[in-house]
């Protein structure tokens, strides 16, 4: 869905600009894209300030139309933390138009981020047959992060993003690997401290606390899911390979690969065959998508269903959301595969 910069919105933003405080107030004005990123930033900023959120958890980030209030937040931003064009290609133009003077940090471009390539159904089945999940299709970014504030090298991602990706790019759902979140917390704290040295110690202390909580939660999830490594399941769309790989789980298929298009009858038949051939225990739905396709796939079988929430639609937006998301994924997967 395209972002439209209408004359009425322009007038509204102009009036907001007249009332805005100076560019650098006591603390940076920070904007984030999705709730999990907002949560990580909120934890680092706790006691200092609160970031704004562009995309609510109830909406799909792959296609969203901003409201005027969200556009106004972008216009007033000093800092923007977002996953990158791979997740929200539609957001690139508003960032250029409205937040042109802000420092923009694309987290997928951070040198410590572990990224994974898109996969096809055949890749998922082969992985279940059993390659090493920990290393399959991964790499870390090694370019210096400062070189990535200019995103001109990503200008063509609009053609290959989730509105029509060809599976040759980077899977953007990287927040579902807790190790990426740990790396991002440090990046967030360093970036905030550079713009707000007066509160640098607070950012650092908050980052240390957040990192410890994520690592502790991740270790518990690994223990809880260890008995389920040989259980096969199918997801609604292929958003979970970061979580699967971190915790050695076995998704063998996804109903949708391209988040913006309906699967063909042939695709549904493929998934139905996978259910039988791989003794699939559970099919997972998502709050942002219709259950009708899942109902079609599991019709006539005794395969169980449960809902996964990768964006945090089930939780209150804020600092606790990120940990709730990864704990919730683990709980839903465990309950569906063991009950």
C-alpha positions as CSV (number, residue, x, y, z in Angstrom):
1,X,0.0,0.0,0.0
2,X,1.5,3.3,-1.0
3,X,1.9,6.3,1.3
4,X,0.2,9.4,0.0
5,X,1.4,12.8,1.1
6,X,-1.8,14.8,0.6
7,X,-2.2,18.6,0.7
8,X,-4.4,18.3,3.8
9,X,-1.7,16.3,5.6
10,X,0.9,18.9,4.5
11,X,-1.2,21.7,6.1
12,X,-1.5,19.7,9.3
13,X,2.2,19.0,9.5
14,X,2.9,22.6,8.8
15,X,0.8,23.6,11.8
16,X,2.5,21.0,13.9
17,X,5.9,22.4,12.9
18,X,5.0,25.8,14.1
19,X,4.2,24.5,17.6
20,X,7.1,22.1,17.8
21,X,9.9,22.5,20.3
22,X,13.5,23.2,19.1
23,X,15.2,20.3,17.2
24,X,17.2,19.2,20.2
25,X,15.3,19.4,23.4
26,X,16.4,17.9,26.7
27,X,16.1,14.4,25.2
28,X,16.0,13.2,21.6
29,X,12.7,12.8,20.0
30,X,12.7,9.1,18.9
31,X,10.4,7.3,16.5
32,X,10.3,3.5,15.9
33,X,8.5,1.4,13.2
34,X,7.1,-1.7,14.9
35,X,6.1,-2.6,18.5
36,X,9.1,-5.0,19.2
37,X,11.6,-2.3,18.2
38,X,9.6,0.3,20.1
39,X,9.8,-1.9,23.2
40,X,13.6,-2.3,23.0
41,X,14.0,1.5,22.6
42,X,11.5,2.2,25.4
43,X,13.5,-0.1,27.7
44,X,16.8,1.8,26.9
45,X,15.0,5.2,27.3
46,X,13.2,4.3,30.5
47,X,13.4,7.1,33.0
48,X,14.5,9.6,30.3
49,X,11.8,9.6,27.6
50,X,9.4,7.6,25.5
51,X,9.6,6.8,21.8
52,X,6.8,7.2,19.4
53,X,5.4,4.2,17.3
54,X,4.4,4.4,13.7
55,X,2.9,0.9,13.0
56,X,0.5,-0.6,15.6
57,X,0.8,-4.2,16.5
58,X,-2.7,-4.9,15.1
59,X,-1.5,-4.0,11.6
60,X,0.7,-5.8,9.1
61,X,4.0,-3.8,8.7
62,X,4.2,-5.0,5.1
63,X,1.4,-2.7,4.0
64,X,0.2,0.2,6.2
65,X,-1.0,3.8,5.7
66,X,0.2,6.2,8.3
67,X,-2.2,8.5,10.2
68,X,-1.5,12.2,10.3
69,X,-0.4,12.0,13.9
70,X,2.2,9.3,13.0
71,X,3.4,11.4,10.1
72,X,3.8,14.4,12.5
73,X,5.8,12.3,14.8
74,X,8.2,11.4,12.0
75,X,8.5,15.1,11.0
76,X,9.6,16.0,14.6
77,X,12.0,13.1,15.0
78,X,15.7,13.4,15.9
79,X,16.2,9.7,15.8
80,X,14.4,6.9,13.9
81,X,15.0,3.2,14.7
82,X,13.4,0.8,12.1
83,X,14.0,-2.7,10.8
84,X,14.7,-1.4,7.3
85,X,13.2,-1.3,3.8
86,X,13.2,-5.1,3.6
87,X,10.2,-5.0,6.1
88,X,8.5,-1.7,5.2
89,X,9.6,-0.5,1.7
90,X,6.7,1.9,1.8
91,X,8.2,3.8,4.8
92,X,11.4,4.8,3.0
93,X,9.8,7.8,1.2
94,X,8.1,9.2,4.3
95,X,11.4,9.0,6.1
96,X,13.1,10.9,3.4
97,X,10.3,13.5,3.1
98,X,9.3,14.0,6.7
99,X,12.4,13.0,8.7
100,X,15.1,14.1,6.4
101,X,17.1,15.8,9.2
102,X,16.8,12.8,11.6
103,X,19.4,10.2,12.2
104,X,17.9,7.0,10.8
105,X,19.1,3.6,12.0
106,X,18.1,0.5,9.9
107,X,18.7,-2.3,12.3
108,X,19.1,-5.0,9.6
109,X,22.1,-3.0,8.4
110,X,23.8,-3.1,11.8
111,X,27.1,-5.1,11.5
112,X,26.2,-7.3,14.5
113,X,22.8,-8.4,13.1
114,X,22.5,-12.0,12.1
115,X,20.4,-12.1,8.9
116,X,18.8,-14.9,6.9
117,X,17.9,-15.3,3.3
118,X,14.3,-15.9,2.3
119,X,13.6,-19.6,1.9
120,X,11.2,-21.7,-0.3
121,X,8.9,-24.5,0.9
122,X,11.5,-27.0,-0.3
123,X,14.2,-25.4,1.9
124,X,11.9,-25.8,5.0
125,X,11.3,-29.5,4.3
126,X,15.0,-30.1,3.7
127,X,15.9,-28.4,6.9
128,X,13.5,-30.7,8.7
129,X,15.3,-33.7,7.2
130,X,17.8,-32.4,9.1
131,X,20.4,-29.8,8.5
132,X,22.0,-27.7,11.2
133,X,19.4,-25.0,11.9
134,X,22.0,-22.8,13.7
135,X,24.0,-22.1,10.6
136,X,21.5,-22.5,7.7
137,X,21.4,-19.4,5.5
138,X,22.9,-17.0,8.0
139,X,25.4,-14.2,7.9
140,X,26.3,-11.2,9.9
141,X,26.7,-7.7,8.5
142,X,30.3,-6.6,8.5
143,X,30.2,-3.1,7.0
144,X,30.7,-0.3,9.4
145,X,27.3,0.9,10.7
146,X,28.1,4.5,10.0
147,X,28.1,3.7,6.3
148,X,24.5,2.6,6.5
149,X,22.8,5.9,7.5
150,X,22.6,6.6,3.8
151,X,20.1,4.0,2.5
152,X,20.5,4.9,-1.2
153,X,21.8,1.3,-1.8
154,X,18.4,0.0,-0.9
155,X,16.4,2.0,-3.3
156,X,15.4,-1.0,-5.3
157,X,13.9,-2.9,-2.4
158,X,10.5,-1.7,-3.2
159,X,10.3,-4.1,-6.0
160,X,11.5,-7.1,-3.9
161,X,10.0,-6.3,-0.6
162,X,7.0,-8.1,0.9
163,X,4.6,-6.6,-1.7
164,X,6.2,-8.9,-4.2
165,X,9.6,-10.3,-3.0
166,X,11.4,-12.9,-5.1
167,X,13.0,-14.6,-2.1
168,X,16.5,-13.5,-3.1
169,X,16.7,-10.9,-0.4
170,X,17.0,-10.8,3.4
171,X,14.2,-12.1,5.6
172,X,13.4,-9.0,7.7
173,X,11.8,-10.7,10.7
174,X,15.2,-10.6,12.5
175,X,13.8,-9.3,15.8
176,X,12.6,-12.9,16.5
177,X,16.2,-13.9,17.2
178,X,16.9,-12.7,20.8
179,X,20.6,-12.4,20.0
180,X,19.8,-9.7,17.4
181,X,17.8,-7.9,20.1
182,X,20.8,-8.0,22.4
183,X,23.0,-6.4,19.7
184,X,20.4,-3.8,18.9
185,X,20.0,-2.8,22.6
186,X,23.7,-1.8,22.6
187,X,23.4,0.0,19.3
188,X,20.3,1.9,20.6
189,X,22.1,2.9,23.8
190,X,25.2,4.1,22.0
191,X,23.2,6.1,19.5
192,X,21.1,7.8,22.2
193,X,24.2,8.5,24.3
194,X,25.9,10.2,21.3
195,X,22.9,12.6,20.9
196,X,22.2,13.0,24.6
197,X,25.5,12.7,26.6
198,X,23.8,14.0,29.7
199,X,21.8,10.8,30.0
200,X,24.5,8.4,28.6
201,X,25.0,6.6,31.9
202,X,21.2,5.9,32.2
203,X,21.0,4.6,28.7
204,X,24.0,2.3,29.3
205,X,22.5,1.0,32.6
206,X,19.2,0.4,31.0
207,X,20.8,-1.4,28.1
208,X,22.8,-3.7,30.5
209,X,19.6,-4.6,32.4
210,X,17.6,-5.2,29.2
211,X,20.4,-7.4,27.7
212,X,20.5,-9.5,30.9
213,X,16.7,-10.0,30.8
214,X,16.7,-11.0,27.1
215,X,19.6,-13.5,27.7
216,X,17.9,-15.0,30.8
217,X,14.6,-15.4,28.9
218,X,16.3,-16.9,25.9
219,X,18.1,-19.5,28.0
220,X,14.8,-20.5,29.7
221,X,13.0,-20.8,26.3
222,X,15.8,-23.0,25.0
223,X,15.3,-25.4,27.9
224,X,11.6,-25.4,27.6
225,X,11.6,-26.1,23.8
226,X,14.5,-28.6,23.8
227,X,12.1,-31.7,24.0
228,X,10.3,-30.4,20.9
229,X,13.2,-30.4,18.4
230,X,11.7,-33.3,16.4
231,X,8.2,-32.0,16.3
232,X,7.0,-30.6,12.9
233,X,4.7,-27.7,12.4
234,X,3.4,-25.3,9.7
235,X,3.2,-21.5,10.0
236,X,0.8,-19.1,8.3
237,X,3.6,-17.1,6.7
238,X,7.3,-17.6,6.7
239,X,8.2,-15.1,9.5
240,X,9.7,-17.4,12.1
241,X,13.0,-18.9,10.8
242,X,15.0,-16.6,13.1
243,X,13.1,-18.0,16.1
244,X,13.2,-21.6,14.8
245,X,17.0,-21.5,14.1
246,X,17.8,-20.0,17.5
247,X,15.9,-22.7,19.3
248,X,16.3,-25.5,16.8
249,X,12.7,-26.0,15.9
250,X,11.2,-27.6,12.8
251,X,8.8,-25.7,10.7
252,X,8.2,-27.7,7.5
253,X,6.1,-25.3,5.6
254,X,4.2,-22.0,5.4
255,X,0.9,-21.4,3.8
256,X,2.0,-18.0,2.5
257,X,5.5,-17.0,1.4
258,X,4.7,-13.7,-0.1
259,X,2.9,-11.7,2.6
260,X,0.8,-9.6,0.2
261,X,-0.6,-12.3,-2.1
262,X,-3.1,-15.2,-1.7
263,X,-1.6,-18.7,-2.2
264,X,-2.6,-20.6,-5.3
265,X,-4.6,-23.8,-5.1
266,X,-1.4,-25.6,-6.0
267,X,0.3,-24.1,-3.0
268,X,-2.5,-25.2,-0.7
269,X,-2.3,-28.7,-2.1
270,X,1.4,-28.7,-1.4
271,X,0.9,-27.7,2.2
272,X,-1.8,-30.4,2.6
273,X,0.7,-33.0,1.3
274,X,3.3,-31.7,3.8
275,X,0.8,-32.2,6.7
276,X,0.5,-35.8,5.8
277,X,4.1,-36.6,4.8
278,X,5.7,-35.0,7.8
279,X,3.2,-35.9,10.5
280,X,2.7,-32.2,11.3
281,X,1.4,-31.7,14.8
282,X,0.2,-28.1,14.6
283,X,-0.6,-25.3,12.2
284,X,-0.2,-21.7,13.5
285,X,-2.3,-18.7,12.5
286,X,-1.6,-15.0,13.1
287,X,-3.8,-12.2,14.4
288,X,-3.0,-10.0,11.4
289,X,-4.3,-12.5,8.9
290,X,-7.5,-14.4,8.2
291,X,-8.0,-17.9,9.5
292,X,-9.9,-19.0,6.4
293,X,-6.8,-20.3,4.6
294,X,-5.7,-22.3,7.7
295,X,-9.2,-23.8,7.9
296,X,-8.9,-24.9,4.3
297,X,-5.5,-26.5,4.8
298,X,-6.4,-28.5,7.9
299,X,-10.0,-29.5,6.8
300,X,-10.5,-33.2,7.3
301,X,-7.4,-33.6,9.5
302,X,-6.8,-33.8,13.2
303,X,-4.0,-31.3,13.1
304,X,-4.1,-28.8,16.0
305,X,-4.2,-25.0,15.6
306,X,-2.9,-22.2,17.6
307,X,-2.1,-18.5,17.1
308,X,1.3,-16.9,17.0
309,X,1.9,-13.2,17.7
310,X,5.2,-12.0,16.3
311,X,4.3,-8.3,16.6
312,X,2.8,-8.2,20.0
313,X,-0.9,-7.5,19.2
314,X,-1.9,-9.4,22.3
315,X,0.2,-7.2,24.6
316,X,0.3,-3.7,25.8
317,X,2.6,-1.5,23.8
318,X,5.7,-0.5,25.8
319,X,8.9,-1.7,27.4
320,X,7.6,-5.2,28.4
321,X,6.3,-6.1,24.9
322,X,9.5,-7.6,23.4
323,X,10.0,-10.1,26.2
324,X,6.3,-10.9,26.1
325,X,6.5,-11.6,22.4
326,X,9.3,-14.1,22.5
327,X,7.9,-15.8,25.6
328,X,4.5,-15.9,24.0
329,X,5.8,-17.6,20.9
330,X,7.6,-20.2,23.0
331,X,4.5,-20.8,25.1
332,X,2.1,-21.2,22.1
333,X,4.5,-23.5,20.3
334,X,5.1,-25.6,23.4
335,X,1.4,-25.9,24.2
336,X,0.3,-26.8,20.7
337,X,3.1,-29.4,20.1
338,X,2.6,-31.1,23.5
339,X,-1.1,-31.0,24.4
